[in-house]
Amino acid sequence: MAAIEVRGLHKAFGKVTALEEVSFSVADGEFFCLLGPSGAGKTTTLKCVAGLTRPQRGSVFVDGEDVGDIEPNHRNLAMCFESYALYPQLSVFDNMASPLRSPAHRLDGDAVRHRVGGIAELLGIAQLLDRGVDQLSNGQRQRVALGRVLVRPANAYLLDEPLAHLDAKLRTAMRAELKRIAHGELTTTTVYVTHDYVEALSLADRIAVLKDGRIHQVGTPAQVWNEPADSFVAQAFGKPRICFVDGGLVDGDETPWFVSSDGAVSIPVGGVEARPGDAVRVGIRPRDLVLQVGAAEVAPGRVRVEGAVYVLEHLGRQTEVTVQVGQTWLSVLVPRAQAAGLAAGDKVGLVIDPEPVHVFLPGEQGRRISQ
Ligand SMILES: Nc1ncnc2c1ncn2[C@@H]1O[C@H](COP(=O)(O)OP(=O)(O)OP(=O)(O)O)[C@@H](O)[C@H]1O
């Protein structure tokens, strides 16, 4: 196991800047996720750590040692990239055993069988060991590729979307499995690339949120959820996504109030680094809204805004109701039965809990200015 530190990585491919001043450190034994949309620079970061891509600037340290001049195969980092290259003519067992047969890791036959058997058991592929990998489904192949990484004792595991090709059910099952492995059986330092926020929240000790080659925030799952650094991070977590409303601050009795540009949404916002008159953007998560049909009591401290049903989307036992409030749209999840009688155009109320509402500077990536 080892700690990894990445300092000021900069990488451009021609005119495309893939990484800009990317820095983070991963503690020994930590499970660290790089989360971001397509093209954010996640794979490039991982490849710089692995030594497969050379940054124009910046350094990578493994256990305090600058590994800039160390060849990838001497960094003792086990990698699994999305395009899992297995040997098609070999069995699952031989594919998984191959890293243990390299000169650097040569183990005797019994030790290899023991290690491969144990990891295959963990990944639920023990019954496939004798099969050729050409006789596997994509999901099974992906598990073999992951197994081939995990068999090898390494300073750290570098995993690039290792669950990307699994169907939704298997993905959820494997996520739980991986969590058990990472936090139980194998507490090896892991850097894990994903664009799936649920995966990041459920697996990671800490998450780095990347976009356009820049890190927006590094934090624990609770920090990135409860204290997003900016509106980009806030919208990266949660489904339905956080809803943004643009407007400005006005004076209130005890705290300033946010009033949307069209006047349709007004909520008190305390502890904000801004003054009345300043333009701001608020972020309201669907889970902090309650749908009311007809007149109903509003709990103390809550605020009700009026709108009309814009669209209904049935998602199993829940329905996502998007409500148009003035010129903005707010989404709320309700039990399917509650939405049964609703149709587009119906007048409804939304009760907002102002407490968890975030306030940001205006724009797509405005910094959070509320506590
Ligand atoms: N070898 C390359 N040549 C040219 N441009 C590249 C190369 N590798 C990556 N890029 C560019 O660098 C940027 C970051 O790419 P990277 O693959 O790191 O993103 P990513 O976050 O892993 O995306 P994805 O989730 O789609 O894999 C992108 O704009 C990409 O097009």
The ligand as an ORCA input file, in Angstrom:
! r2SCAN-3c Opt
* xyz 0 1
  N      -4.406     10.973    -26.795
  C      -5.152     12.072    -26.887
  N      -5.038     12.898    -27.939
  C      -5.782     14.027    -28.014
  N      -6.680     14.426    -27.085
  C      -6.837     13.630    -26.042
  C      -6.103     12.406    -25.873
  N      -6.478     11.836    -24.708
  C      -7.429     12.654    -24.168
  N      -7.635     13.726    -24.964
  C      -8.556     14.846    -24.678
  O      -8.327     15.289    -23.348
  C      -9.543     15.580    -22.672
  C      -9.661     14.725    -21.417
  O      -9.797     13.363    -21.806
  P      -9.961     12.169    -20.763
  O      -9.994     10.903    -21.551
  O      -8.951     12.305    -19.707
  O     -11.405     12.485    -20.164
  P     -12.325     11.571    -19.252
  O     -12.778     12.444    -18.133
  O     -11.634     10.319    -18.881
  O     -13.533     11.286    -20.234
  P     -14.405      9.931    -20.467
  O     -15.297      9.804    -19.286
  O     -15.171     10.292    -21.742
  O     -13.437      8.808    -20.645
  C     -10.649     15.355    -23.687
  O     -10.976     16.565    -24.268
  C     -10.015     14.405    -24.689
  O     -10.612     14.549    -25.960
*
